[in-house]
Amino acid sequence: MLIDKKYLDVRERVLNDAGIRNEPILSPHEIDSSKTLLCDYEAALHDLYREIAPLLVQKARIEERLQTFRIAVSPHKQIPVCSLWRRISRNDSELWNNIALKADASSERLFELLPPCASATLVIRGSRPSTVSVTSARNIIPQVRNLEIRLTPVGFEGLFDNLPGDICGKLETLHFYLTSSPENNATPLVLTKALSSMGNLRSLKLGCDKGILRQALSMELPWHQIVSLDISGLERIPIVPISKYIQQFKSLESLTLTLTDHEGITTAGTQLVIQAFRCLPQSLCSLTIKANSYYSSSTSMHLVLKNIQPEAWARLVSLDLTDAQITDNATIEKLLRQCVQLVSFRSTVLRARWSVDVRVRDIVLPHLTSLHFARAEDYWIFECLSVPRLKEIVLAVMCSEEKWRLYTSAVREMIVSSGRSVHSSFTTFKGFTTTLNVVVVAGTSRGV
């Protein structure tokens, strides 16, 4: 079959995320008739491109709602896909940057058929790459800028042990995941060898055993060039190596991590986490904190957040605490008062009231443009905030219709008091949760 529903589903997800509703590219009859026509498949992709192109013009919103536009490749679809991708890679770099090329064990000849990948993402999945894949990878990996690897330790070692040392010299982004724990010490050495050859690497995301990262951090590698680091995929953050080697990330601007130490965490363990945060470089401006189930049932999370020096929070431009399991609004209140440079803030609002010292419009965020609250259960926060530059607010609430009116009224008052107006708004329902999306602009105020 040359075209199937999953390609239409990709298009529908793209348009739905951008708030656009259109008819499908092809009718069911057209889909059936295209099964025997190779050209229809390429034409469908052209139609898909033409409909996505206007969305790419709105770069800021696409980065928020469309992180990566991925097209899966099957062996029998390689030739028309590569023919189209070759033209896209030459003529439309913006679209090309949002396409991920996926290769797995069933795509033996994929590397041989692909065009030069100036900026695309290459995704390698499987358990043990074959000799054909390893040989062909020599031709394609040196050309890609973004590489995502999801392999077993044996597969990872087999891939990089047979590749030249400088083959990853142009890589800018590496997402590295091991699907199982290594059985020997070869994997850390192979990873260290691969990282040492990535002279242009700027973004690193790791999902592997903590021992691998601990050994890698102890090596002399070009950590100073890393701008974005995501270690939230680690089962447990190795606190001691992080606090010891974090100074090597001198250019780090974005950090994503999961706070966790060990079972039966003690005050000493919490202090190790605090120590690691105090070692964060001054260049850090974006921070995402997550927590596992153990932290959500303890007070250690709050101790960590409350004991980090104010200067570290004051430098942040983006802060995401959606999955941080914060259970008291006093912590959020303190953070908002310290994060005076915030442009984007994501968090949860629980039922607990704010302290009696908080007055109406008392918390001023002069630079905030994007505000997201997930699982919000207290609309009082909107009476406390003043956001003169707000452009977008997203609020997810599970409540009655009467309480929903209180939420929307509080949001409207916050927008009005900040000298803004509502450009557009829409409400969506999913299960028992109601989500309010509001686009805000400067000007005469109107109701939500």
C-alpha positions in Angstrom: 0.0 0.0 0.0 1.5 3.3 -1.1 -0.4 5.5 1.3 -2.3 4.8 4.4 -4.2 6.5 7.2 -1.3 7.2 9.4 0.0 9.9 7.0 -3.4 11.6 7.2 -3.3 11.2 11.0 0.0 13.1 11.1 -1.5 15.9 9.1 -4.6 16.0 11.4 -2.5 16.2 14.5 -0.4 19.0 13.1 -3.5 21.1 12.2 -5.3 20.3 15.4 -2.4 21.4 17.5 -2.4 24.7 15.7 -6.1 25.1 16.2 -7.0 24.6 12.5 -9.8 22.4 11.2 -9.8 21.4 7.6 -11.1 18.5 5.5 -8.8 15.5 4.9 -6.2 15.8 2.1 -7.8 12.7 0.4 -11.2 11.2 0.5 -11.6 7.5 1.4 -12.2 6.8 -2.3 -9.0 8.6 -3.3 -7.1 6.7 -0.7 -8.2 3.4 -2.1 -7.5 4.3 -5.7 -4.0 5.6 -4.8 -2.9 2.1 -3.6 -1.8 1.2 -7.1 -0.5 4.6 -8.2 3.0 5.5 -7.0 2.6 9.1 -8.2 -0.5 9.6 -6.0 1.6 9.0 -2.9 4.1 11.7 -3.8 1.2 14.1 -4.8 -0.3 13.5 -1.3 2.9 14.5 0.3 3.0 17.6 -1.8 -0.5 18.5 -0.6 0.6 17.9 2.9 3.5 20.2 2.4 1.3 23.0 0.9 -1.0 22.8 3.9 1.7 22.8 6.5 3.7 25.6 4.8 1.5 28.5 6.1 1.9 27.1 9.7 5.6 27.3 9.4 5.4 31.0 8.9 4.1 31.3 12.5 7.5 30.1 13.8 6.9 31.0 17.5 3.6 29.1 17.8 4.9 26.1 15.9 7.8 25.7 18.3 5.3 25.6 21.1 2.8 23.2 19.5 4.8 21.3 16.9 8.2 20.4 18.4 9.1 18.0 15.6 7.1 16.9 12.5 7.9 13.3 12.0 7.3 11.1 9.0 7.8 7.3 9.5 9.5 5.5 6.6 8.7 2.0 5.5 11.0 0.1 3.1 8.4 0.0 0.2 8.0 3.8 0.4 11.7 4.8 0.3 12.0 5.9 -3.3 9.2 8.4 -3.6 9.9 9.8 -0.2 13.6 10.3 -0.9 12.7 12.0 -4.2 10.5 14.5 -2.5 12.8 15.0 0.5 15.7 15.8 -1.9 13.7 18.8 -3.3 12.5 19.9 0.2 16.0 19.8 1.6 17.2 22.0 -1.2 14.3 24.5 -1.4 12.7 24.7 2.0 15.1 24.5 5.0 12.4 25.5 7.5 10.2 22.5 6.6 13.3 20.2 6.4 14.3 21.1 10.0 10.9 19.8 11.2 11.2 16.4 9.6 12.7 13.4 11.4 13.9 10.5 9.3 13.3 7.2 11.1 15.4 4.1 10.4 14.9 0.8 12.1 16.0 -2.8 11.5 13.6 -3.2 8.6 15.0 -0.3 6.6 18.3 -1.9 5.5 18.7 0.3 2.4 17.4 3.5 3.8 20.9 5.1 4.3 21.8 4.4 0.6 18.6 6.0 -0.7 18.4 9.2 1.4 19.5 12.5 0.0 22.0 14.7 1.8 20.5 15.7 5.2 21.6 19.3 5.7 19.7 19.8 9.0 17.3 16.9 9.4 17.0 14.5 12.3 18.0 10.9 11.9 16.4 8.4 14.3 18.0 4.9 14.6 16.0 2.3 16.4 16.5 -1.5 16.8 18.5 -4.0 18.7 21.5 -4.9 16.6 22.3 -2.9 13.5 23.2 -5.1 10.5 26.5 -4.8 8.6 24.6 -3.1 5.8 23.2 -0.5 8.1 26.5 0.2 9.7 28.3 0.5 6.4 25.6 2.8 5.0 25.6 4.9 8.1 29.1 6.1 7.3 27.6 8.0 4.3 24.6 9.6 6.1 25.6 10.3 9.7 28.3 12.8 8.8 25.7 15.0 7.0 23.0 15.1 9.7 22.8 17.8 12.4 20.5 15.9 14.8 20.8 12.3 15.8 18.4 10.2 18.0 19.6 6.7 19.0 17.3 4.1 20.6 19.3 0.9 20.8 20.3 -1.9 23.2 23.8 -1.6 24.6 25.0 -4.3 22.2 23.4 -2.4 19.2 24.9 0.9 20.3 28.4 -0.6 20.7 28.1 -2.4 17.4 27.1 0.8 15.6 29.8 3.1 16.9 32.6 0.6 17.2 32.5 0.2 13.4 32.3 3.9 12.6 35.2 6.3 12.1 36.1 8.5 15.1 35.2 11.8 13.4 32.0 10.7 11.8 29.8 12.7 14.2 31.8 16.0 13.8 28.8 18.0 12.5 26.2 16.8 15.0 24.5 19.6 17.0 21.8 17.6 18.9 22.1 14.1 20.3 19.3 12.1 21.9 20.7 8.9 23.4 18.5 6.2 24.9 19.5 2.7 25.9 16.6 0.3 25.9 18.2 -2.0 28.5 21.0 -1.9 31.0 24.5 -2.7 29.8 26.1 -6.0 30.7 29.7 -4.8 30.7 31.8 -1.6 30.8 32.1 -1.2 27.1 29.1 1.0 26.6 30.4 4.0 28.7 33.7 3.8 26.8 32.0 3.8 23.4 29.7 6.7 24.5 32.8 8.7 25.7 34.6 8.0 22.4 31.5 9.2 20.4 31.0 12.3 22.5 34.7 13.3 22.3 34.3 13.5 18.5 31.2 15.7 18.5 33.0 19.1 18.3 29.8 21.0 17.3 27.4 19.3 19.9 25.1 21.9 21.5 22.2 19.8 22.8 22.4 16.6 24.7 19.5 14.4 26.0 20.4 11.2 27.8 18.2 8.2 28.8 20.5 5.5 30.2 21.8 3.9 33.3 23.2 6.4 35.9 26.6 4.6 35.9 27.1 5.4 32.2 26.6 9.1 32.9 28.8 9.0 36.0 31.6 7.5 34.0 31.1 9.9 31.1 31.1 13.0 33.4 34.4 11.9 34.9 36.0 12.0 31.4 37.7 15.1 29.8 35.0 15.8 27.2 33.8 19.1 25.6 31.0 19.7 28.2 31.7 23.5 28.0 30.0 23.7 24.6 26.7 22.1 25.7 23.9 24.7 25.7 20.9 22.4 26.4 21.1 19.4 28.7 18.2 17.0 29.4 18.8 14.2 31.9 15.2 13.7 32.9 15.3 10.2 31.3 17.8 8.9 33.9 16.2 6.6 36.4 18.1 8.3 39.2 20.2 11.4 39.0 23.7 10.7 40.2 23.8 13.7 42.6 27.5 13.5 43.6 28.9 13.5 40.0 26.5 16.2 39.0 27.5 18.5 41.9 31.1 17.7 41.2 31.2 18.1 37.5 28.4 20.6 36.8 31.0 23.4 36.6 32.1 21.9 33.3 28.8 23.0 31.6 29.9 26.7 31.5 27.7 27.6 28.6 24.6 25.7 29.8 21.4 27.7 29.1 18.7 25.0 29.4 18.5 22.2 31.9 15.8 19.5 32.4 16.1 17.0 35.2 14.2 14.8 37.6 14.9 15.4 41.2 15.6 12.1 42.9 18.3 10.8 45.2 17.9 7.4 46.9 15.3 5.4 48.8 14.9 6.7 52.4 16.2 10.1 51.5 17.7 12.0 54.4 18.5 15.7 55.1 22.0 15.0 54.0 20.7 13.6 50.7 18.6 16.8 50.2 21.6 18.9 50.8 23.4 17.1 48.0 20.6 18.2 45.6 20.8 21.7 46.9 24.6 21.7 46.4 24.2 20.5 42.9 21.8 23.4 42.1 24.2 25.9 43.6 26.8 24.8 41.1 24.6 25.7 38.1 26.4 28.1 35.7 25.3 31.7 35.5 24.4 31.2 31.9 21.4 29.0 32.8 18.1 30.7 31.8 15.7 27.8 31.3 14.9 25.2 33.9 12.5 22.3 33.9 12.1 20.3 37.1 10.3 17.0 37.4 9.8 14.7 40.4 9.2 11.0 40.9 6.5 9.6 43.1 8.8 9.5 46.1 9.4 13.2 46.1 5.8 14.0 45.6 5.0 12.4 49.0 7.8 14.1 50.9 8.9 17.6 51.9 12.3 17.3 50.3 11.1 18.9 47.1 10.1 22.0 48.9 13.4 22.1 50.8 15.3 22.0 47.6 13.3 24.8 45.9 13.3 27.0 49.0 17.0 26.7 49.7 18.4 27.7 46.3 19.8 31.2 46.3 17.6 33.9 44.9 20.3 34.9 42.3 19.8 31.6 40.5 16.1 32.1 40.1 16.4 35.8 39.1 18.4 34.8 36.0 15.7 32.4 34.7 13.7 33.3 31.6 11.8 30.0 31.4 10.6 27.8 34.3 8.6 24.6 34.0 7.3 23.0 37.2 4.3 21.2 35.7 5.6 17.8 36.8 7.4 18.9 39.9 4.7 17.8 42.3 4.6 21.0 44.3 1.9 20.7 47.0 1.9 24.2 48.5 1.3 27.6 46.9 3.7 29.3 49.3 6.6 27.7 47.3 5.1 29.0 44.0 4.6 32.4 45.6 8.3 32.6 46.7 9.5 31.5 43.3 7.4 34.0 41.4 8.7 36.8 43.6 12.3 35.8 42.9 12.0 35.0 39.1 11.7 38.6 38.0 13.0 37.9 34.5 10.5 35.1 33.6 9.1 35.1 30.1 7.5 31.7 30.3 6.1 29.9 33.4 4.4 26.5 33.7 3.2 25.0 36.9 0.2 23.6 38.9 -2.0 25.5 41.3 -3.4 23.4 44.1 -6.3 24.1 46.6 -4.2 25.6 49.3 -4.6 29.4 49.7 -1.9 31.9 49.4 -0.4 33.5 52.5 -2.3 36.4 54.1 0.5 38.7 53.1 -0.3 38.3 49.4 -2.4 41.2 48.2 -4.3 41.8 44.9 -1.9 42.3 42.0 1.0 42.0 44.5 3.1 39.6 42.4 4.4 41.5 39.4 6.0 39.6 36.5 7.0 42.5 34.1 8.4 40.3 31.3 6.0 37.3 31.4 4.4 36.5 28.0 3.3 32.9 28.4 1.5 31.4 31.4 0.4 27.8 31.6 -1.3 26.2 34.6 -2.0 22.4 34.5 -4.5 20.8 37.0 -5.3 24.2 38.4 -7.6 24.0 41.5 -7.4 27.5 42.9 -8.3 30.7 40.9 -6.9 33.0 43.6 -3.5 33.2 41.9 -5.1 35.2 39.1 -6.1 37.9 41.6 -2.5 38.1 42.9 -0.7 38.4 39.5 0.1 41.4 37.4 1.4 40.5 33.9 1.6 43.7 31.7 3.2 41.8 28.8 1.1 38.6 28.8 0.4 37.2 25.3 -0.9 33.7 26.0 -2.5 31.9 28.9 -3.5 28.2 29.1 -5.5 27.0 32.0 -6.6 23.3 32.7 -9.3 22.9 35.4 -11.5 20.0 36.6 -14.5 21.7 38.2 -18.2 22.5 38.0 -19.7 25.0 35.6 -20.2 27.5 38.4 -16.6 27.4 39.5 -15.5 27.6 35.8 -17.2 31.0 35.6 -15.2 32.1 38.6 -12.0 31.0 36.9 -12.7 32.8 33.6 -13.8 35.9 35.6 -10.5 35.9 37.5 -8.5 35.5 34.3 -10.4 38.3 32.7 -9.8 40.6 35.7 -6.1 39.8 35.6 -5.8 40.6 31.9 -7.8 43.8 32.2 -5.9 45.0 35.2 -2.6 44.5 33.3 -3.7 46.7 30.5 -4.2 43.9 28.0 -7.1 42.7 25.9 -8.3 39.3 24.7 -7.5 38.6 21.0 -9.1 35.2 20.9 -10.1 32.4 23.3 -11.5 28.9 23.1 -12.4 26.2 25.5 -11.8 22.4 25.0 -13.2 19.5 27.0 -11.3 16.2 27.5 -12.7 13.8 30.0 -13.4 15.7 33.2 -10.9 18.5 32.4 -11.7 21.8 30.9 -8.9 23.8 29.2 -9.1 27.5 28.5 -6.7 28.9 25.8 -6.5 32.7 25.6 -4.5 34.8 23.2 -3.8 38.3 24.7 -2.8 41.5 23.0 -2.3 45.1 24.1 -5.3 47.5 23.7 -8.8 48.0 24.9 -9.9 45.2 27.2 -12.6 42.7 26.3 -14.0 39.8 28.3 -12.8 36.3 28.0 
